[in-house]
């Protein structure tokens, strides 16, 4: 059962979460004219700390801007403070944080300029997205029959809610087929990303991640590239083909919700030794230390809620 925070930030104030509702005819619900962010707060010795808050809120504002909202009613600093206030009010030690910008007003038309943007921020308790077993042993995935968006169709640098119809199609299909996650190819046929995660390949000691216009610029992806550089592991961003995944020494996915999870089998082919490999394990460990206040980059990347 998911436990929601008692309070939700809506239009500038904290209100009881049961009262944070929007009408059935809301345009955002009918047409996907909304964008969201996904952030985690981790438990540390100094209380809850939000991971890379500024980067997440910059991407949130960019998502609204890409979608076409003209008058985003709050600054990045105000929204960062709103996140801190919502986490503090929840009294949770760790949580998932969900800001949403959405078009207000009833669904009578498709011109965004007919609507005003509104913003809400909710929090809920979130453990390990794909389960404890997945975190230790890795998951089974398939290459989806669905293609990731062409950037001129859905504008892939925004976390707009409409983009996630594509993710829902792919994820549901993969789970119904008995896999835990889907890898999606871009419209040119190169490897793109997963339904809510970016992807990494390890081969001959190099950590490689897809370079294609169809991916979301993941903040965990960026954190991993940085942490690998800190550890002296060589990183490369380049186009990757499907068969290069099959012959990888290791594969792993990363995202705010998923954190870092190895893929042990893809399309019925064992990847590497068929379990989490040494590079993924090293990255997972340092990422977790950093997010929980024990890494060299913790002070740079964490916003302590009780500071
Ligand atoms: N790709 C997609 C499609 C996603 O939804 C996410 C989750 N936000 C990611 C990648 C990973 O991004 P991040 O590490 O910033 O959570």
py3Dmol code that shows the C-alpha trace and the ligand (Angstrom):
import py3Dmol

protein = """\
ATOM      1  CA  UNK A   1       0.000   0.000   0.000  1.00  0.00           C
ATOM      2  CA  UNK A   2       1.305   3.464  -0.921  1.00  0.00           C
ATOM      3  CA  UNK A   3       1.338   5.961   1.933  1.00  0.00           C
ATOM      4  CA  UNK A   4       0.763   9.507   0.761  1.00  0.00           C
ATOM      5  CA  UNK A   5       1.997  12.584   2.597  1.00  0.00           C
ATOM      6  CA  UNK A   6      -0.671  14.206   4.735  1.00  0.00           C
ATOM      7  CA  UNK A   7      -0.149  17.540   2.972  1.00  0.00           C
ATOM      8  CA  UNK A   8       0.087  18.530  -0.677  1.00  0.00           C
ATOM      9  CA  UNK A   9       1.427  21.871  -1.876  1.00  0.00           C
ATOM     10  CA  UNK A  10      -1.125  23.427  -4.258  1.00  0.00           C
ATOM     11  CA  UNK A  11      -0.960  26.879  -5.829  1.00  0.00           C
ATOM     12  CA  UNK A  12       1.352  28.279  -3.170  1.00  0.00           C
ATOM     13  CA  UNK A  13       0.084  26.643   0.013  1.00  0.00           C
ATOM     14  CA  UNK A  14       0.103  23.339   1.860  1.00  0.00           C
ATOM     15  CA  UNK A  15      -3.342  21.778   2.023  1.00  0.00           C
ATOM     16  CA  UNK A  16      -4.609  18.430   3.290  1.00  0.00           C
ATOM     17  CA  UNK A  17      -3.953  15.859   0.566  1.00  0.00           C
ATOM     18  CA  UNK A  18      -7.606  14.710   0.417  1.00  0.00           C
ATOM     19  CA  UNK A  19      -8.494  18.251  -0.646  1.00  0.00           C
ATOM     20  CA  UNK A  20      -5.908  18.355  -3.460  1.00  0.00           C
ATOM     21  CA  UNK A  21      -8.306  17.309  -6.214  1.00  0.00           C
ATOM     22  CA  UNK A  22      -9.003  18.487  -9.754  1.00  0.00           C
ATOM     23  CA  UNK A  23     -12.339  18.288 -11.626  1.00  0.00           C
ATOM     24  CA  UNK A  24     -13.282  15.401 -13.922  1.00  0.00           C
ATOM     25  CA  UNK A  25     -13.378  17.691 -16.958  1.00  0.00           C
ATOM     26  CA  UNK A  26      -9.856  19.015 -16.340  1.00  0.00           C
ATOM     27  CA  UNK A  27      -8.143  19.651 -19.704  1.00  0.00           C
ATOM     28  CA  UNK A  28      -4.875  18.178 -18.384  1.00  0.00           C
ATOM     29  CA  UNK A  29      -6.549  14.844 -17.698  1.00  0.00           C
ATOM     30  CA  UNK A  30      -8.202  14.677 -21.113  1.00  0.00           C
ATOM     31  CA  UNK A  31      -5.354  15.899 -23.348  1.00  0.00           C
ATOM     32  CA  UNK A  32      -2.123  15.318 -21.424  1.00  0.00           C
ATOM     33  CA  UNK A  33      -1.412  19.055 -21.124  1.00  0.00           C
ATOM     34  CA  UNK A  34       0.741  18.618 -18.032  1.00  0.00           C
ATOM     35  CA  UNK A  35       4.316  17.833 -17.087  1.00  0.00           C
ATOM     36  CA  UNK A  36       5.771  16.309 -13.978  1.00  0.00           C
ATOM     37  CA  UNK A  37       8.990  15.712 -12.112  1.00  0.00           C
ATOM     38  CA  UNK A  38      10.120  12.777 -10.001  1.00  0.00           C
ATOM     39  CA  UNK A  39      12.514  13.433  -7.132  1.00  0.00           C
ATOM     40  CA  UNK A  40      13.646  11.440  -4.112  1.00  0.00           C
ATOM     41  CA  UNK A  41      14.413  12.505  -0.580  1.00  0.00           C
ATOM     42  CA  UNK A  42      16.756  10.086   1.199  1.00  0.00           C
ATOM     43  CA  UNK A  43      17.152   9.385   4.905  1.00  0.00           C
ATOM     44  CA  UNK A  44      20.504  10.694   6.186  1.00  0.00           C
ATOM     45  CA  UNK A  45      22.103  11.213   9.619  1.00  0.00           C
ATOM     46  CA  UNK A  46      20.939  14.843   9.352  1.00  0.00           C
ATOM     47  CA  UNK A  47      17.322  13.973   8.507  1.00  0.00           C
ATOM     48  CA  UNK A  48      15.715  13.795   5.048  1.00  0.00           C
ATOM     49  CA  UNK A  49      17.731  15.217   2.157  1.00  0.00           C
ATOM     50  CA  UNK A  50      16.447  15.897  -1.360  1.00  0.00           C
ATOM     51  CA  UNK A  51      18.704  14.566  -4.120  1.00  0.00           C
ATOM     52  CA  UNK A  52      19.753  17.160  -6.761  1.00  0.00           C
ATOM     53  CA  UNK A  53      16.743  19.376  -6.085  1.00  0.00           C
ATOM     54  CA  UNK A  54      17.896  22.334  -8.198  1.00  0.00           C
ATOM     55  CA  UNK A  55      18.545  20.137 -11.253  1.00  0.00           C
ATOM     56  CA  UNK A  56      15.116  18.516 -10.910  1.00  0.00           C
ATOM     57  CA  UNK A  57      13.304  21.836 -10.576  1.00  0.00           C
ATOM     58  CA  UNK A  58      15.232  23.310 -13.513  1.00  0.00           C
ATOM     59  CA  UNK A  59      14.075  20.338 -15.602  1.00  0.00           C
ATOM     60  CA  UNK A  60      10.526  20.775 -14.276  1.00  0.00           C
ATOM     61  CA  UNK A  61      10.422  24.408 -15.386  1.00  0.00           C
ATOM     62  CA  UNK A  62      11.992  23.426 -18.708  1.00  0.00           C
ATOM     63  CA  UNK A  63       9.309  20.765 -19.176  1.00  0.00           C
ATOM     64  CA  UNK A  64       6.569  23.385 -18.685  1.00  0.00           C
ATOM     65  CA  UNK A  65       8.379  25.752 -21.036  1.00  0.00           C
ATOM     66  CA  UNK A  66       8.828  23.066 -23.734  1.00  0.00           C
ATOM     67  CA  UNK A  67       5.151  22.152 -23.447  1.00  0.00           C
ATOM     68  CA  UNK A  68       4.372  25.806 -24.127  1.00  0.00           C
ATOM     69  CA  UNK A  69       3.209  27.243 -20.809  1.00  0.00           C
ATOM     70  CA  UNK A  70       3.949  30.987 -20.986  1.00  0.00           C
ATOM     71  CA  UNK A  71       3.417  32.216 -17.460  1.00  0.00           C
ATOM     72  CA  UNK A  72       4.822  29.692 -15.029  1.00  0.00           C
ATOM     73  CA  UNK A  73       3.666  31.292 -11.787  1.00  0.00           C
ATOM     74  CA  UNK A  74       6.676  30.448  -9.554  1.00  0.00           C
ATOM     75  CA  UNK A  75      10.466  30.753  -9.780  1.00  0.00           C
ATOM     76  CA  UNK A  76      12.812  27.809  -9.473  1.00  0.00           C
ATOM     77  CA  UNK A  77      13.839  28.974  -5.964  1.00  0.00           C
ATOM     78  CA  UNK A  78      10.202  29.221  -4.851  1.00  0.00           C
ATOM     79  CA  UNK A  79       9.484  25.723  -6.150  1.00  0.00           C
ATOM     80  CA  UNK A  80      12.597  24.302  -4.452  1.00  0.00           C
ATOM     81  CA  UNK A  81      11.381  25.827  -1.177  1.00  0.00           C
ATOM     82  CA  UNK A  82       7.902  24.380  -1.814  1.00  0.00           C
ATOM     83  CA  UNK A  83       9.450  20.894  -2.171  1.00  0.00           C
ATOM     84  CA  UNK A  84      11.382  21.309   1.092  1.00  0.00           C
ATOM     85  CA  UNK A  85       8.211  22.516   2.878  1.00  0.00           C
ATOM     86  CA  UNK A  86       6.147  19.586   1.531  1.00  0.00           C
ATOM     87  CA  UNK A  87       8.746  17.005   2.598  1.00  0.00           C
ATOM     88  CA  UNK A  88       9.083  18.658   6.039  1.00  0.00           C
ATOM     89  CA  UNK A  89       5.274  18.670   6.501  1.00  0.00           C
ATOM     90  CA  UNK A  90       5.099  14.959   5.626  1.00  0.00           C
ATOM     91  CA  UNK A  91       7.434  14.130   8.539  1.00  0.00           C
ATOM     92  CA  UNK A  92       8.750  11.267   6.376  1.00  0.00           C
ATOM     93  CA  UNK A  93      12.438  10.317   6.636  1.00  0.00           C
ATOM     94  CA  UNK A  94      12.546   9.454   2.942  1.00  0.00           C
ATOM     95  CA  UNK A  95       9.994   9.808   0.169  1.00  0.00           C
ATOM     96  CA  UNK A  96       9.275  10.260  -3.515  1.00  0.00           C
ATOM     97  CA  UNK A  97       8.301  13.798  -4.545  1.00  0.00           C
ATOM     98  CA  UNK A  98       5.921  14.514  -7.430  1.00  0.00           C
ATOM     99  CA  UNK A  99       5.589  18.095  -8.727  1.00  0.00           C
ATOM    100  CA  UNK A 100       3.016  18.506 -11.519  1.00  0.00           C
ATOM    101  CA  UNK A 101       2.302  21.517 -13.713  1.00  0.00           C
ATOM    102  CA  UNK A 102      -1.032  21.262 -15.461  1.00  0.00           C
ATOM    103  CA  UNK A 103      -3.436  23.319 -17.530  1.00  0.00           C
ATOM    104  CA  UNK A 104      -6.355  24.523 -15.442  1.00  0.00           C
ATOM    105  CA  UNK A 105      -9.863  24.693 -16.873  1.00  0.00           C
ATOM    106  CA  UNK A 106     -12.397  22.428 -18.520  1.00  0.00           C
ATOM    107  CA  UNK A 107     -11.583  20.349 -21.567  1.00  0.00           C
ATOM    108  CA  UNK A 108     -13.300  22.343 -24.287  1.00  0.00           C
ATOM    109  CA  UNK A 109     -10.305  22.997 -26.551  1.00  0.00           C
ATOM    110  CA  UNK A 110      -6.700  22.201 -27.469  1.00  0.00           C
ATOM    111  CA  UNK A 111      -5.088  25.646 -27.457  1.00  0.00           C
ATOM    112  CA  UNK A 112      -2.870  25.802 -24.371  1.00  0.00           C
ATOM    113  CA  UNK A 113      -3.216  29.594 -24.275  1.00  0.00           C
ATOM    114  CA  UNK A 114      -6.858  29.164 -23.276  1.00  0.00           C
ATOM    115  CA  UNK A 115      -5.697  27.721 -19.955  1.00  0.00           C
ATOM    116  CA  UNK A 116      -3.655  28.928 -16.988  1.00  0.00           C
ATOM    117  CA  UNK A 117      -0.937  26.682 -15.569  1.00  0.00           C
ATOM    118  CA  UNK A 118      -1.303  25.462 -12.006  1.00  0.00           C
ATOM    119  CA  UNK A 119       1.276  23.589  -9.934  1.00  0.00           C
ATOM    120  CA  UNK A 120       0.933  20.977  -7.216  1.00  0.00           C
ATOM    121  CA  UNK A 121       3.527  18.960  -5.281  1.00  0.00           C
ATOM    122  CA  UNK A 122       2.702  15.665  -3.558  1.00  0.00           C
ATOM    123  CA  UNK A 123       4.931  13.207  -1.688  1.00  0.00           C
ATOM    124  CA  UNK A 124       4.567   9.533  -0.940  1.00  0.00           C
ATOM    125  CA  UNK A 125       6.561   6.783   0.681  1.00  0.00           C
ATOM    126  CA  UNK A 126       8.527   4.816  -1.871  1.00  0.00           C
ATOM    127  CA  UNK A 127      10.740   1.846  -1.250  1.00  0.00           C
ATOM    128  CA  UNK A 128      12.615   0.035  -3.997  1.00  0.00           C
ATOM    129  CA  UNK A 129      10.708   0.624  -7.263  1.00  0.00           C
ATOM    130  CA  UNK A 130      11.407  -2.758  -8.865  1.00  0.00           C
ATOM    131  CA  UNK A 131      11.716  -4.664  -5.558  1.00  0.00           C
ATOM    132  CA  UNK A 132      14.539  -5.737  -3.210  1.00  0.00           C
ATOM    133  CA  UNK A 133      15.321  -8.845  -5.271  1.00  0.00           C
ATOM    134  CA  UNK A 134      15.763  -6.741  -8.442  1.00  0.00           C
ATOM    135  CA  UNK A 135      18.161  -4.404  -6.651  1.00  0.00           C
ATOM    136  CA  UNK A 136      20.452  -7.307  -5.675  1.00  0.00           C
ATOM    137  CA  UNK A 137      20.034  -9.803  -8.498  1.00  0.00           C
ATOM    138  CA  UNK A 138      18.999  -7.719 -11.504  1.00  0.00           C
ATOM    139  CA  UNK A 139      15.962  -7.999 -13.768  1.00  0.00           C
ATOM    140  CA  UNK A 140      14.793  -9.630 -16.990  1.00  0.00           C
ATOM    141  CA  UNK A 141      13.901  -7.234 -19.798  1.00  0.00           C
ATOM    142  CA  UNK A 142      12.910  -7.289 -23.451  1.00  0.00           C
ATOM    143  CA  UNK A 143      13.257  -4.926 -26.373  1.00  0.00           C
ATOM    144  CA  UNK A 144       9.794  -3.458 -26.751  1.00  0.00           C
ATOM    145  CA  UNK A 145       7.617  -3.742 -29.842  1.00  0.00           C
ATOM    146  CA  UNK A 146       6.885  -0.023 -29.256  1.00  0.00           C
ATOM    147  CA  UNK A 147       9.284   2.670 -30.522  1.00  0.00           C
ATOM    148  CA  UNK A 148      10.402   5.609 -28.350  1.00  0.00           C
ATOM    149  CA  UNK A 149       9.155   9.011 -29.473  1.00  0.00           C
ATOM    150  CA  UNK A 150      10.678  10.888 -32.344  1.00  0.00           C
ATOM    151  CA  UNK A 151      11.720  14.224 -30.761  1.00  0.00           C
ATOM    152  CA  UNK A 152       9.593  16.145 -33.252  1.00  0.00           C
ATOM    153  CA  UNK A 153       6.515  14.185 -32.283  1.00  0.00           C
ATOM    154  CA  UNK A 154       6.563  14.428 -28.502  1.00  0.00           C
ATOM    155  CA  UNK A 155       9.519  16.633 -27.493  1.00  0.00           C
ATOM    156  CA  UNK A 156      11.477  14.125 -25.494  1.00  0.00           C
ATOM    157  CA  UNK A 157      13.304  16.544 -23.171  1.00  0.00           C
ATOM    158  CA  UNK A 158      10.049  17.321 -21.344  1.00  0.00           C
ATOM    159  CA  UNK A 159       8.533  14.989 -18.784  1.00  0.00           C
ATOM    160  CA  UNK A 160       5.131  15.770 -20.227  1.00  0.00           C
ATOM    161  CA  UNK A 161       2.420  13.401 -19.049  1.00  0.00           C
ATOM    162  CA  UNK A 162       1.354  12.610 -22.634  1.00  0.00           C
ATOM    163  CA  UNK A 163       4.818  11.122 -23.303  1.00  0.00           C
ATOM    164  CA  UNK A 164       4.063   8.465 -20.741  1.00  0.00           C
ATOM    165  CA  UNK A 165       1.305   6.853 -22.801  1.00  0.00           C
ATOM    166  CA  UNK A 166       4.211   5.416 -24.791  1.00  0.00           C
ATOM    167  CA  UNK A 167       5.818   4.191 -21.539  1.00  0.00           C
ATOM    168  CA  UNK A 168       2.547   2.666 -20.322  1.00  0.00           C
ATOM    169  CA  UNK A 169       2.118   0.753 -23.609  1.00  0.00           C
ATOM    170  CA  UNK A 170       5.647  -0.634 -23.436  1.00  0.00           C
ATOM    171  CA  UNK A 171       5.789  -1.373 -19.702  1.00  0.00           C
ATOM    172  CA  UNK A 172       2.398  -3.107 -19.634  1.00  0.00           C
ATOM    173  CA  UNK A 173       3.267  -5.232 -22.656  1.00  0.00           C
ATOM    174  CA  UNK A 174       6.609  -6.283 -21.126  1.00  0.00           C
ATOM    175  CA  UNK A 175       5.132  -7.137 -17.738  1.00  0.00           C
ATOM    176  CA  UNK A 176       2.312  -9.128 -19.387  1.00  0.00           C
ATOM    177  CA  UNK A 177       4.978 -11.033 -21.325  1.00  0.00           C
ATOM    178  CA  UNK A 178       6.701 -11.887 -18.028  1.00  0.00           C
ATOM    179  CA  UNK A 179       9.544  -9.324 -18.083  1.00  0.00           C
ATOM    180  CA  UNK A 180      10.184  -6.598 -15.548  1.00  0.00           C
ATOM    181  CA  UNK A 181      11.169  -3.728 -17.841  1.00  0.00           C
ATOM    182  CA  UNK A 182      11.171  -2.740 -21.524  1.00  0.00           C
ATOM    183  CA  UNK A 183      14.068  -1.330 -23.515  1.00  0.00           C
ATOM    184  CA  UNK A 184      12.884   0.945 -26.295  1.00  0.00           C
ATOM    185  CA  UNK A 185      14.564   1.715 -29.613  1.00  0.00           C
ATOM    186  CA  UNK A 186      14.448   5.170 -31.201  1.00  0.00           C
ATOM    187  CA  UNK A 187      12.765   5.809 -34.581  1.00  0.00           C
ATOM    188  CA  UNK A 188      16.098   5.096 -36.346  1.00  0.00           C
ATOM    189  CA  UNK A 189      16.365   1.715 -34.618  1.00  0.00           C
ATOM    190  CA  UNK A 190      19.110   2.601 -32.121  1.00  0.00           C
ATOM    191  CA  UNK A 191      18.807   1.885 -28.418  1.00  0.00           C
ATOM    192  CA  UNK A 192      17.071   4.711 -26.583  1.00  0.00           C
ATOM    193  CA  UNK A 193      15.997   4.176 -22.978  1.00  0.00           C
ATOM    194  CA  UNK A 194      13.527   2.266 -20.821  1.00  0.00           C
ATOM    195  CA  UNK A 195       9.991   3.268 -19.872  1.00  0.00           C
ATOM    196  CA  UNK A 196      11.154   5.369 -16.911  1.00  0.00           C
ATOM    197  CA  UNK A 197      14.909   4.863 -16.842  1.00  0.00           C
ATOM    198  CA  UNK A 198      18.043   5.537 -18.838  1.00  0.00           C
ATOM    199  CA  UNK A 199      20.294   2.662 -19.807  1.00  0.00           C
ATOM    200  CA  UNK A 200      24.003   1.869 -19.418  1.00  0.00           C
ATOM    201  CA  UNK A 201      26.195  -0.736 -21.127  1.00  0.00           C
ATOM    202  CA  UNK A 202      29.523  -1.921 -19.702  1.00  0.00           C
ATOM    203  CA  UNK A 203      31.979  -3.391 -22.193  1.00  0.00           C
ATOM    204  CA  UNK A 204      35.721  -3.910 -21.808  1.00  0.00           C
ATOM    205  CA  UNK A 205      35.773  -1.668 -18.737  1.00  0.00           C
ATOM    206  CA  UNK A 206      34.051   1.234 -20.508  1.00  0.00           C
ATOM    207  CA  UNK A 207      30.693   2.574 -19.284  1.00  0.00           C
ATOM    208  CA  UNK A 208      28.625   3.472 -22.352  1.00  0.00           C
ATOM    209  CA  UNK A 209      25.217   5.161 -22.536  1.00  0.00           C
ATOM    210  CA  UNK A 210      23.056   5.866 -25.599  1.00  0.00           C
ATOM    211  CA  UNK A 211      23.501   9.181 -27.329  1.00  0.00           C
ATOM    212  CA  UNK A 212      20.227   9.786 -29.160  1.00  0.00           C
ATOM    213  CA  UNK A 213      17.796  12.685 -29.323  1.00  0.00           C
ATOM    214  CA  UNK A 214      14.961  10.454 -28.125  1.00  0.00           C
ATOM    215  CA  UNK A 215      16.104  10.091 -24.499  1.00  0.00           C
ATOM    216  CA  UNK A 216      15.141  12.078 -21.442  1.00  0.00           C
ATOM    217  CA  UNK A 217      18.196  13.819 -19.990  1.00  0.00           C
ATOM    218  CA  UNK A 218      18.137  11.801 -16.796  1.00  0.00           C
ATOM    219  CA  UNK A 219      19.580  13.280 -13.631  1.00  0.00           C
ATOM    220  CA  UNK A 220      20.609   9.833 -12.374  1.00  0.00           C
ATOM    221  CA  UNK A 221      22.307   9.259 -15.758  1.00  0.00           C
ATOM    222  CA  UNK A 222      24.240  12.494 -15.284  1.00  0.00           C
ATOM    223  CA  UNK A 223      25.081  11.536 -11.675  1.00  0.00           C
ATOM    224  CA  UNK A 224      26.429   8.152 -12.825  1.00  0.00           C
ATOM    225  CA  UNK A 225      28.592   9.713 -15.548  1.00  0.00           C
ATOM    226  CA  UNK A 226      30.001  12.087 -12.914  1.00  0.00           C
ATOM    227  CA  UNK A 227      30.551   9.370 -10.278  1.00  0.00           C
ATOM    228  CA  UNK A 228      32.237   7.097 -12.855  1.00  0.00           C
ATOM    229  CA  UNK A 229      34.592   9.935 -13.761  1.00  0.00           C
ATOM    230  CA  UNK A 230      35.279  10.433 -10.030  1.00  0.00           C
ATOM    231  CA  UNK A 231      36.151   6.705  -9.760  1.00  0.00           C
ATOM    232  CA  UNK A 232      38.394   6.852 -12.854  1.00  0.00           C
ATOM    233  CA  UNK A 233      36.029   4.698 -14.957  1.00  0.00           C
ATOM    234  CA  UNK A 234      35.963   5.720 -18.617  1.00  0.00           C
ATOM    235  CA  UNK A 235      32.531   6.844 -19.903  1.00  0.00           C
ATOM    236  CA  UNK A 236      31.257   7.268 -23.467  1.00  0.00           C
ATOM    237  CA  UNK A 237      27.977   8.572 -24.910  1.00  0.00           C
ATOM    238  CA  UNK A 238      27.372   7.113 -28.362  1.00  0.00           C
ATOM    239  CA  UNK A 239      24.751   5.402 -30.549  1.00  0.00           C
ATOM    240  CA  UNK A 240      24.188   1.784 -29.495  1.00  0.00           C
ATOM    241  CA  UNK A 241      22.580  -0.985 -31.553  1.00  0.00           C
ATOM    242  CA  UNK A 242      20.339  -3.729 -30.160  1.00  0.00           C
ATOM    243  CA  UNK A 243      22.908  -6.491 -30.734  1.00  0.00           C
ATOM    244  CA  UNK A 244      25.535  -4.514 -28.810  1.00  0.00           C
ATOM    245  CA  UNK A 245      23.271  -4.954 -25.783  1.00  0.00           C
ATOM    246  CA  UNK A 246      23.339  -8.744 -26.161  1.00  0.00           C
ATOM    247  CA  UNK A 247      27.164  -8.866 -26.068  1.00  0.00           C
ATOM    248  CA  UNK A 248      27.592  -6.398 -23.203  1.00  0.00           C
ATOM    249  CA  UNK A 249      29.589  -7.490 -20.154  1.00  0.00           C
ATOM    250  CA  UNK A 250      26.957  -5.742 -18.031  1.00  0.00           C
ATOM    251  CA  UNK A 251      23.754  -3.776 -18.544  1.00  0.00           C
ATOM    252  CA  UNK A 252      22.057  -1.587 -15.999  1.00  0.00           C
ATOM    253  CA  UNK A 253      19.193   0.903 -15.883  1.00  0.00           C
ATOM    254  CA  UNK A 254      18.974   4.046 -13.782  1.00  0.00           C
ATOM    255  CA  UNK A 255      16.378   6.571 -12.742  1.00  0.00           C
ATOM    256  CA  UNK A 256      15.078   8.413  -9.709  1.00  0.00           C
ATOM    257  CA  UNK A 257      12.449   5.779  -8.940  1.00  0.00           C
ATOM    258  CA  UNK A 258      14.428   2.712 -10.100  1.00  0.00           C
ATOM    259  CA  UNK A 259      17.815   3.947  -8.786  1.00  0.00           C
ATOM    260  CA  UNK A 260      20.436   1.535 -10.246  1.00  0.00           C
ATOM    261  CA  UNK A 261      19.356  -1.944 -11.315  1.00  0.00           C
ATOM    262  CA  UNK A 262      21.223  -4.519 -13.385  1.00  0.00           C
ATOM    263  CA  UNK A 263      19.642  -6.326 -16.340  1.00  0.00           C
ATOM    264  CA  UNK A 264      20.622  -9.983 -16.040  1.00  0.00           C
ATOM    265  CA  UNK A 265      18.719 -11.228 -19.083  1.00  0.00           C
ATOM    266  CA  UNK A 266      17.526  -9.497 -22.251  1.00  0.00           C
ATOM    267  CA  UNK A 267      15.298 -11.076 -24.926  1.00  0.00           C
ATOM    268  CA  UNK A 268      16.047 -14.543 -23.429  1.00  0.00           C
ATOM    269  CA  UNK A 269      19.819 -13.937 -23.726  1.00  0.00           C
ATOM    270  CA  UNK A 270      21.929 -14.025 -20.561  1.00  0.00           C
ATOM    271  CA  UNK A 271      23.867 -10.790 -20.117  1.00  0.00           C
ATOM    272  CA  UNK A 272      27.444 -11.232 -18.865  1.00  0.00           C
ATOM    273  CA  UNK A 273      27.471 -13.598 -15.899  1.00  0.00           C
ATOM    274  CA  UNK A 274      23.655 -13.432 -15.585  1.00  0.00           C
ATOM    275  CA  UNK A 275      23.752 -11.360 -12.398  1.00  0.00           C
ATOM    276  CA  UNK A 276      24.726  -7.874 -11.313  1.00  0.00           C
ATOM    277  CA  UNK A 277      28.280  -7.238 -12.520  1.00  0.00           C
ATOM    278  CA  UNK A 278      31.154  -5.566 -10.648  1.00  0.00           C
ATOM    279  CA  UNK A 279      30.830  -2.165 -12.336  1.00  0.00           C
ATOM    280  CA  UNK A 280      27.072  -1.877 -11.706  1.00  0.00           C
ATOM    281  CA  UNK A 281      27.659  -2.939  -8.083  1.00  0.00           C
ATOM    282  CA  UNK A 282      30.360  -0.274  -7.624  1.00  0.00           C
ATOM    283  CA  UNK A 283      28.184   2.437  -9.180  1.00  0.00           C
ATOM    284  CA  UNK A 284      25.129   1.350  -7.151  1.00  0.00           C
ATOM    285  CA  UNK A 285      27.147   1.463  -3.898  1.00  0.00           C
ATOM    286  CA  UNK A 286      28.670   4.905  -4.499  1.00  0.00           C
ATOM    287  CA  UNK A 287      25.340   6.307  -5.694  1.00  0.00           C
ATOM    288  CA  UNK A 288      23.622   5.083  -2.530  1.00  0.00           C
ATOM    289  CA  UNK A 289      26.394   6.439  -0.281  1.00  0.00           C
ATOM    290  CA  UNK A 290      26.182   9.799  -2.031  1.00  0.00           C
ATOM    291  CA  UNK A 291      22.377  10.008  -1.832  1.00  0.00           C
ATOM    292  CA  UNK A 292      22.376   9.126   1.868  1.00  0.00           C
ATOM    293  CA  UNK A 293      24.959  11.744   2.855  1.00  0.00           C
ATOM    294  CA  UNK A 294      28.088   9.579   2.972  1.00  0.00           C
ATOM    295  CA  UNK A 295      29.778  10.438  -0.333  1.00  0.00           C
ATOM    296  CA  UNK A 296      32.291  13.074  -1.401  1.00  0.00           C
ATOM    297  CA  UNK A 297      29.576  14.729  -3.526  1.00  0.00           C
ATOM    298  CA  UNK A 298      26.808  14.539  -0.909  1.00  0.00           C
ATOM    299  CA  UNK A 299      27.054  18.161   0.204  1.00  0.00           C
ATOM    300  CA  UNK A 300      27.022  19.348  -3.408  1.00  0.00           C
ATOM    301  CA  UNK A 301      23.987  17.238  -4.376  1.00  0.00           C
ATOM    302  CA  UNK A 302      21.825  17.111  -1.254  1.00  0.00           C
ATOM    303  CA  UNK A 303      19.410  19.685   0.147  1.00  0.00           C
ATOM    304  CA  UNK A 304      18.883  18.923   3.832  1.00  0.00           C
ATOM    305  CA  UNK A 305      15.233  19.509   4.693  1.00  0.00           C
ATOM    306  CA  UNK A 306      15.859  20.375   8.366  1.00  0.00           C
ATOM    307  CA  UNK A 307      18.852  22.670   7.702  1.00  0.00           C
TER     308      UNK A 307
END
"""
ligand_1 = """\
16
LIG
N 13.809 8.300 -18.995
C 12.500 8.417 -18.718
C 11.519 8.240 -19.816
C 12.070 8.693 -17.413
O 10.773 8.808 -17.134
C 13.030 8.834 -16.384
C 12.582 9.115 -14.976
N 12.489 10.488 -14.737
C 14.385 8.710 -16.724
C 14.733 8.439 -18.034
C 15.442 8.890 -15.688
O 15.519 10.231 -15.286
P 15.975 10.634 -13.817
O 17.244 9.934 -13.560
O 16.158 12.105 -13.888
O 14.904 10.231 -12.893
"""
view = py3Dmol.view(width=600, height=400)
view.addModel(protein, "pdb")
view.setStyle({"model": 0}, {"cartoon": {"style": "trace"}})
view.addModel(ligand_1, "xyz")
view.setStyle({"model": 1}, {"stick": {}})
view.zoomTo()
view.show()
